[in-house]
Amino acid sequence: MASYPSTADSQTGRIVIADDHPLMRTAIRASVEKVWPGSRIVEVADAAAARQEAEVGGVALMTLDLHMADSAGLLTLMELRKDFPSMPVVVVSASEESRIRQGTKSLGASAFIPKSAPLDQMREALAAVAEGDLWFPDDSTDQPSDEDAEALARLAKLTPAQRKILALVAEGKLNKQIAHEMQISEATVKAHLTGIFRRLNVINRTQAVLLAGKLDDPGLPPLEDDVRAASAS
């Protein structure tokens, strides 16, 4: 099982910076090096690579952009926190809505740093995490709305396989693609989706993804499978 060293000892583990913007990774690296001089830093540009680093173990801290190309937003954070609970995750995001800030805190992130934050504030947040504390903007101290809290509670009931499938659905993958990636049959994918819909109390893929927080714009077009279903009805 992967083990995770204390963030207080930068010499015992790697610090993973997961962001698909090179300039942002450079800024985060500069802040990390101020807080943890001499730390071993690994930069990755997508969620899959971030997860691979976590699976190797020895990660003292991960900074995570919620909206990399292959990320499923808050669902990606949920997966990391459930699968690697002793690995501190600091969310660094351009999405600064109160809902996102509160969601990251509810899902167990150690800090939320807006990308608009000045470098000294980023260092302040990282320094707090280094001491074992949490760091969130002031408005993140509020409790999530009843609706958001209920959504998070439903998502927490998903099994690891269901969370993985929902994340792939959020990326726009079709059942055949999901089956290939997870090395299972399409029938198994469909069975998992049925379980996901039941646990989330939704009726289709679009509603499941909306609930997961990846797509929060009601004006977005429905997913391809839902278009087919509507055409067939």
Secondary structure, DSSP 8 states (H G I E B T S, - for coil): ------TT-TTSSEEEEE-S-HHHHHHHHHHHHHHSTT-EEEEESSHHHHHHHHHH--EEEEEE-TTSTT--THHHHHHHHHHSTTS-EEEEES---HHHHHHHHHTT-SEEEETTS-HHHHHHHHHHHHTT--B--GGGGS---HHHHHHHHHHHTS-HHHHHHHHHHHTT--HHHHHHHHT--HHHHHHHHHHHHHHHT-SSHHHHHHHHTS---TTS---HHHHHHHHH-
